[in-house]
Amino acid sequence: MESISFPIFIQTMVVEAEPNTRLYYPRVTHLPDPVKRKINETIYQMVEHLYERQFIEQQTSEFAEALGTYEVKLNERHLLSITLSNYSIAPQAANGLTMMEALTFDTETGKTYTLSDLFQPDSNYIEILSTIIQKQITDRNIPTNETFTEISPTQSFYLTDKCLILFFQALVFTPHYVGIPVFPISIFELEEIINEEGPLARLLPTV
């Protein structure tokens, strides 16, 4: 009989680094110390990385406003998947910029999953996922500035209980007003190429 996996406890933290800047982020609790430390360090490093990228992308040394938030997308079956979003606007800028990153963890080991961990070796997952995204761009009439070709082997993603969601930063191939384009893909659509030892396999129904 499979043991029950309860959601892990999450505490909201905040960094007020500069005037008009607040970065909210999650911190996990009630886990073994090595696992807890590993996950929390990875989250905080991503918070810092995302904030620093805002300065580079907007070519500024200060913000009129910056706000960081997070969302828990999955917290079950020893899996935690979160998104970290930062909105910032430079002084006198006409438009602000929102950037997002995501992290997916094994809450038993603290491992951070990459996209390749989700699929069988040599499964050609890049081409398969890219074809699905291209079809969604067409079916959903998503406006583009340039032609979408294919995802990166390390494409940003997060998980929900039934979907793999791939996403791109604003302006990569879509206009500013589109924001961050997200592409949900049912895990059942990917069942044939799922890594049986990876996180997606845990989300499939068990007989």
Secondary structure, DSSP 8 states (H G I E B T S, - for coil): --------EEEEEEE--STTEEEEEEEEESS-HHHHHHHHHHHHHHHHHHHHHHHHHHT-S--SEEEEEEEEEEEETTEEEEEEEEEEE-TT-SS-EEEEEEEEEETTT--B--GGGGB-TT--HHHHHHHHHHHHHHHTT---SS------TT--EEE-SSEEEEE--TTSSS-GGG-S-EEEEEGGGGGGGB-TTSHHHHHS---
